[in-house]
Amino acid sequence: MKPTIYFDYNATTPLDPAVREAMLPFLDEVFGNPSSVHHVGRQARALLDDARDRVATVWRAKPSEVVFTSGGTESNNLAVFGPARLLRGKGRHLITSTIEHHVVLHCFQYLARKEGFDVTYLPVNAEGIVSPDDLKKAIRPDTTLVSIMSANNETGSIQPVALLGEICRFHGVVFHTDAVQSFGKLPFEDIHQFNADLVSVCAHKFHGPKGAGALFIKSPLLPDPILFGGGHENERRAGTEHLAGIIGLAGAMERFVKTPVFQPEKLSPLTSRLIDFVKSLEGVDFRGSLRNRLSNTVAFTVAGCDSITLLAGLDMEGICASSGSACSAGSLEPSHVMSAMGVDKNSANSLVRFSLGRDSTLAEVQTAETVLKNVINRVLHP
């Protein structure tokens, strides 16, 4: 069997051994419900409060501004539905972009289809980046919420969220950014660098556990909850807290966010080499921004091919890659991100994404280059 080359770190990362070790007591002896009043529950509550303080310290935020969730999907759902419904008396106009993850796009589509909201979808340029001028033009007196991702999961293109947030703040509009792909990959000073009222985070994108996430909610904003049945998380998210996952999230954030685990000085030379290689292949086009991109991400399309065939060919040779969002695996639809960037339908259907991580090596890149060239040749010239 061929050795595995894992180039799909944007989909998920392996659980860090030290993070796993920190979680183990919470899968066994510390089993109490943090909402129980007896001493076993109080022990769990104290450790939950400590984890909240730890995350708040990394973010340089108030502990009350940290809401623990089940991951990026729930964080983003709460960040979109909560403020939109809270502020609907003020206005029902919402703004997002055409290249958001489907978890965000589907929330806005639901609000438009089922709850009478009007949604403006901002375009992007050929590099997949939103224009601040377009946002300025789109804001109306009845605009209440804007949601633009920090970095795109398919192309790695980095959005000017600090500037977009500044525009929203000037107009008194709530701003949310989906930072799931940027945490652990970009320099981080504090949560306020996004100029956002809400920021979504997911632990398994930076070597934490699956099933754990967080949402920053800037005080005094209190979005309407989307889960009901208890007063957990200061009545913002009902449901018994997943204490082991939260401990893992806090540990991973302390280890891998302030000093990004995806180190640009290591990864940029590897991905720059890959970009030069794919650009040298006939019919292959690099997609995204050469300057404003995550250092670990390389996206490209192959004329005359489709993603499923290319990924299957790579997988047979031991290389794990993606066609973009892992949440859309198996989809035969062209990438909505590619389509938004002006890529024609046939090419948009052939997107391949290599996303490297802390264990990626030059030898793996060299192997991937050889395999990719052979796979493309087999597909085009069977």
N, C-alpha and C positions, 0 to 999 in steps of 0.2 A: 504493500500500500504506500502511495506517495505521501511524503510529509506534508502536513497542513501549513499553508501560508495564510494567516488571517489578516485580510485587508478590509475588514468591515467594522472598524472601531466606532464609526458613527452610529451603527445599529445598536451595539452594546459592547461593553468591556468586561473582561474577566474580573471576578471579585478578588480584590486585593487580599492576600493572606493575613495581613495585620488587621484589616477591617473585619474579615471573617472571625478572627480570634476574639476581637472585641465584642462581636455579636453573640458568641456561643453561650455565655451565661444567661442571656435573655431568651434562649430557646430551651432552657432547662430550669435552673433554680429560681431565676427572677421571672416568675410566670404571672404575677398578679395583674389584675385589671386596674389601671391608673385611676378609674372612677370609683373604686371600692373604698369604703371608709375604714376598713380594718387595717392592721399593721402591714399585711402582705400587699394590699392595694396601695397603702401610703408609701411603701418602699418603691413601688413601680412609679408612682406619681413623682416622687422626688427625683428619680433618675430621668423621667420624661422632662421635667422642668430643667434639669441640668443639661440635657441634650438641646433643649430650646435655647438656653443661654449660650451654649457653645456655638450653635449656628448663628445666633445674633451677634456674637463676638466676631466671627469671620466676616459677616456682612456689615458690621458696624451699624447695626440697627437695634431697635428695641425688641426685647423678647416677645412682646405682644404683637409685633409685626410679622412674626414667623408662624405660618400655618402649615402643619404637616399633612401631606396627602399620600395617596397610593402611587403617585408617579406623575410623569409629564402630562398624560391625558387628563387626569383629574385636575391638576393644577391649571391647565389651560382652559378646561371647561368652566371651572369656577371663575377664572380671570375674565372670561368673556360673558358668560351668562349673568354672573353676579352683578357687575356694575351696570350692564345694559338694562337689566330689570329694575335695579335700584333707582336708576335715573330716568326711566322712561317717561315720567311726568314732565321732565325738563325737555326731552327731545328723543326722537326715535331714529336719528341718523347715526350710522356707525361707519367706520373706515378701517379697512385692512388692505393687504396687498394680494396680488395674484399668485405669489410664490410661497405663501404660508404653508406649513404642514397641514395635512388634511384634518388633523385634530382641531385646528383653529378654523379653517375654512368651513368645515361642516357645522360648527357652532353658528357661524354667521349665516350660513345658508338656512339653517333651521329657524333662526330668529326672523329672517326675512320671509320665509315660507309659512311659518306657523304663528308668529306673534306680531306681525305688522310692522317690522322694522325695515328701514331703507338702508341698504349697504352700498358703499362706494368701494370698488376694488382698484387700488392704485397700480398702475403699470410699472414695469421695470425696464431698464435698458438692456443691451445685448449681453452685459456682464451679470445681469440678474440683480441689479441694485436699484432701490427706490430713490426717487428724487425728492429732496425736501421741498422744492418748489411745487411739486405736484401735491404734496400734502397740504401746503399752505392754501392752494387753490381749492382743494376739496373740502376744507373745513367750512361748515355752515353754522348759523346761529343755533340750529337744533342738533348739532353734533355733540354726542356725549362720550363716545369711546373710540379710541384708535388702538389697533393692535398690529405691531410690526415685529417680526422675529429679529433676534440679535445676529444670528448667522444661519444661512440656509443649509439644511441637512443634505441636500443633493449636490450642490455645487461648492459649498463652503464659503460662498460670497458673504462678506461682512457688511451689515447694514449700518448706516450712520444714525444709530438709535439715540445717541446722546443729543444730537441736533434735532431729531424728530421729536424727542421728548420735550426739548426746550420750546419748540413750536407749539406743542399741545399745552404746555404749562402757560404760555403767553395767552392762549385763547381759552383757558379754563376748561380744557378737555382732559378726561382721564386717559392715561397712556399705559398700555400693557406691552411688555416684550416677552416673547417666548425665548428664554436664554438656555434652553435645554442643550443645544449643540455648542454653545460658547463656553459654558462652565468647564474649567479644567483645560481649556484650549487657548484662551486669550488672557492677557494680563488682567489681574483683578485687584483693585484697591478697596472698593466697598460697593455695596449694592446701589448706592446713590449715583454711581458713575453712568448708569443707564438713563438717568433723568425720568424714571418710570414710577408710576404709582403701584404697579403690579409687575412682578418678575417671576416667571416659572422656572423651576429647576427639577432635575430628575437624577437620582443617585447612580443608576447603573450606566450612565454615560461617562462617569469618571471613576470607575473601579469600585463603586458602591454596590449595594444589593438591588435587585429588581423588586418592585412593589413598594418603593419608598420615594417620596418626592417632597417638595416644599413650594410654597407660594409666599413671596414677600407681598404684603399688603400695607402700603404706607398709611400710617395713622394720620387722620382719624377715619379714613375710608372704611366702611363696613358693607361689603357687597352682600347681596341676598345669597343665602346658602343654596346649594343645589342638592344636598343630601340632608334628610330630615330624620329625626328619631332620637335625638339626644343633644346635650349641651356641650359636646366635646369641642376642643379647639376654640374656646370662648364663643361658642354657639355659631361658629362659621363653617364647621365641617362635622356632621354627626358621624359617629362610628368609633368603636374602641380603637385606640391608637396602636399601630403595629410597632411595638417598642423595640424589638430586635432590629427591624429595618431602619427605624429612626436613629438608633445608636450607630448603625452602619453608615447612614447618611451623614451624621455629624462627624464621624471619624474620617470618612472619605473627603468631606469638605475641608476639614482641618489639614489633611495631608496633601491634597491634590488640587486645591483651588487657588490659594494664595501664591503658591509656586506651581504653575500649571504642569500637570503630569504629562501633557502633550507638549514636549519641549520644542519650541521653534528652532533652536540652534541645532537640534538633532534631526528633526523631521523635514525642515525646509530643504536641505540639500537632497534628501531622498525624493521628495515630491517634485522638486524642480527638475531632477533627472527624469522622473517619470513623465512629466509634462513635455519636456524636450523630446522624449522618445515617442510619445503618442502623436505629437505634432509632425514627426518625421514620417509617419506611416500614411500611405496613400488612402484617402477616403476617411481618415480619422480626424475629428475636430475636437480640440480642447474646449470645454464649456465652463464659463465662470470668469472670475477676475484674476489676473496675474498679480495684482498689487494688493487688493483688499479681499483676502481669502484666508481661511483657516489653514495653518501650515501643514495639516495632515491630510488634506482632501484633494483628490484629483478626479474630475468628472470629464467624460468624453463620450462622443457618439461615433458610430461606425456606419457609413453609408452602405446600404444593401444588406444590413444585418438587423436582427432584433435582440433585445436585451436578454430574453429567456434563453435563446440559443447560445449567445455569448457567455452568459453566466454558467450555463450547463457545461459548456466546453472548458471553462476555467475551473469549475468545480471538479471535473473529472481528472484534472491535473493537480488537484489539491489546493487550489487558490480560492479562498472565500472572498467574494466581492458582492456588490449590490447594484440594483438598478435605480437606487435612490432611497426612498423611505422603506424601511423594513416592514412598516405597517401596511404597505401595499404589495407585499410579496405575492407573486403569482398573477398580478394584474396584467392584462394585455393592453391596457390603455396607455397611450403615449404619456410621457411625463408631463404633468401640468406645469412644472417649473420650466422645462424646455420650451413648451408651447408659449408660455408667457414671455420668454426671452426671444421669441420670434423664430425659433427653430421649426423647420417644416415637419409635418406629421410623421413622415417616414423616418427621418433622423431622430425625432423626439422619442420614437419607439425603440431606439437602440442605445439608450443611455446606459453607461457603466460607471460606477463610482468605486474607486479605490480609496479607502480611508485607513491610514496607518496609525500606529500607536506606539507605546513606550517600548514594546518588544520587537518592533520592526527593524530589519537590518538591511544593509546594502546588498548582501547576498540574496535575500528574498526579493528585493527589487530587481536585481539582475535576472533571477529566475522568472519573475513575473513578466519581464520584457520579452524573453524568449517564448514563453508559453503564450502570451497574448498575440504575438505575431503569428505563431503557428495556428492558433485557434481561429483568428480572422481569416487566414489563408484557407483553412479547411472549410469554413462557412461560405466564403466567396467562391472558392474553386473546389467543390466537392469531387 
